[in-house]
Amino acid sequence: MLSLFLFACASKAPVPEVTAAVEEAPSAMRAELVVEGKVHERVSTEPAELVLFYGGEHKGSMETCGCPKRPRGSLPRLMSYLEASREANPGVPDLLLHGGYWLEDAMGLDGGLRDDVPVMNAWMLQGMDAIAVDVANLSFQDLPGVDPLEAMPEWAVSANVQAADGAPAPAPYRLIERGGVTVGVTAITQQGMTFVMTPDYTITDPVAGGRAALESMKGEADVLVLMAFQAPEAAKALAEEFPELDIVVDVNMHREFYEPFTINNAVWVRSHYQTQRLGELRLRLDGGDVIGVLDRKIDLDPQVPDQSELMGLVKQARKELAAVQEELYGP
């Protein structure tokens, strides 16, 4: 059974407060929650053949959650942590995954997107490119934002969103090779409520769509990953059906610290809401088998600095958005 240990801070230097789960057979599965320390003190150098960074639910904003006491999240802080981790782990391959709701979908008075939302979304797309996201789940809440686009970002993936003829369509999955490891990533979304209609897109059964994508990938990938947006039951069914599935990233407004667990052979992790805590999944591999798991959650609080280039992008976005909103709604 997984048990928790709380590590106290050392007296001479700030040490991250860590909650860890001890080894559990057969896969040495552990978890850590890191909430203190400078950015270089929060990184892990535990051996890994592959690292999956994951988050979700930015909702068209590159900024923090805006919480008055302890604002967390933001793309500049996320990038700052990624750079620190990569510097401390030279040569360790990694992927950056987004579990869905990366665009804003707020409705205006005319029943379409609110007039300032296309500006927000255009900047968010630049931000996603700037952090070099590898795969992002095209969730039902992203559809109003992608509907006006002429082309779908190559990193946008969905196994169960179908596009009408002429509309930009997501790939059902991506195969990415890093450091000699081929990672297959697919994504599903549940049908949920949005107020802006997207007749060019149809959300089909997530189990059937996920099944087709996993069948296509399982002979091609060493590591199989499924991202599920508000679709835990469908993800559970797929994990039970596919022993080849290695990782499930569950995105569903999670706000607490959760330990990973397994369904069949799949390690199940939960993304923190608005990526206020960045997920870092450090995997030990033996061939195509996951034999060790360290699931870390790193607070992106004010102690994590803003990466300068991303912060420059945020400031440009603020300026343009403020001008648009003043024009639309007055000073």
Summary of the structure (lengths in Angstrom):
residues: 331
radius of gyration: 19.5
end to end distance: 57.6
largest distance: 63.0
contacts: 1129
relative contact order: 0.19
helix: 25%
strand: 31%
